[in-house]
């Protein structure tokens, strides 16, 4: 698995829904929280997550757009180790309703009362700059 391309890694990540998103808090400390990509897993180096305008996540990104993501795949076949992925990137806050439609899924309605029309919805786009991955004793890095 060493020396994967981004396309290869995307295939390995296909079933991973949740990530831990790390931002820099006002104090300078790291703040992490789980985020779901809601099945939007066509990974090309960009990740998309929805949140509310008033969240600490948005405030942290407005202060410093440098973020990190951590993914863990499920246990490998026949007892093989799972996939671990660490992403360093830059976040962008998107507030245009037209962009929401490209990444919205019905499952999000559970969290956002009026769907994509819920007041205060923000789309976070994270563009990877560096990706490191591990699977067992094999690892590699992709610079995007």
N, C-alpha and C positions, 0 to 999 in steps of 0.2 A: 504494500500500500504506500510505501514511501514515494515521494515525488509525484503526488497527485496533481492533476490540473484542477482548475476551478470547476470545470464540468464534471470531472470524476468525483470531486468532493461533494458537489451538489447532489449527485446520485446517492451518495452515502448518507447525506443529511435529509433526504426526501421525507422521511417519516417523523422527523423531529419537529414538534410543535412549540414547546416551551423553551425559552431562553432566560437566563438571568441577565438583566440589563444593568450595567454599572455606570453611574454618573459621578461627577464631583460635586459634593454638597457645598453649601456656603462656607462651611468651616474648612474646606479643603479635603475632608475625609471622603472616602469612597462610599457611595450609597448604592445598594443593589436591591432589585426587586424582580420577581418573575413576570414575564410578559409572554403572551401567546401571539403567534403569528396567524392564528385562526385558519390554518391550512394553506396559507399563502406561502408555499414552500418551494417555489421555483427559484432556487437560490442562484443569483448571478453576482453576488458580492454586495447586494443591497437587501436590507430587511425592512419590514414595515410593521408598525404597531400603532394601535389607537389608544388614546388616553384622554383625560380631561384637561382643559386649559388651566385650571386651578391646581393641578397636581404638582407635587414637589419635583417630579421628573421634568416637567416643562420648565420650571424655574431653574433647575440645575443646568439644563441644556442651553437656556438663554444666556446663562452666565459663562458656560464653557461647553462647547459642542463636542469636545473629545469624550468619547464613550468606549465601553467595552461590552462585549456579549460573550456569554459562556453557554455552550450547548453540550448535552450529553445524550447520546443515542442509547437505545435499549441494549440489553445484553446480546452479544453476538451469537451466531448459530453454533450449536454443539459446544457450548461453554466458552466460546471465544470472547475476548474482552470487548466492551462497548467502545464506541467512538466518542472521543472528547474533542471539542472544537473551541478555540479561543479566538475572538475577533476584536481587533482594535480598529476603531473607525471614527467617523465624524457624523454627528446627527444634524438633521435638518427638520424644522417644524413646519408642517404644511397645513394650511387652514382653508384651502380652496376646496369647495364641495365637489367639484369635478374630479379631483384627485381621490377623494374618498371612494367614489364608485368603482374605481379600478381595483381597490383592495378590500372592499366591504364584503362580508359574508353574513348570511342570516344568523349565524351563531352569535354575532356581535350584538344583536338586538337584546340579548339577555342583559347586557351591561349598559346599553345606551337606549333609554326609554323610547325615543322617537327615531331610532335607527340613525342613519347618517345625518339626519336633520336635527338631532339632539343638540341644543345649544351648548357651546363650549367644547365640542369634539375637536381634537387635534390628531393629525397623523404624523407619526415620527418615522422618518426615513433615515436609515443608518447605512452609510456607504463605507464598506470595509476598506481599510488601507493595508492591513497585515492580518493574515489568518494563520494560526498554528493549529495543527491537528495531531492527535495521538490515537493509536489503536494498538493495544498491547505494547510491544517493544519498538514498534515502528512509529515514526513521527515525521513531520515535514512542515514546510512553511510556504505560503503563497503570498507574494506581494501583489496587491491589486492596483 
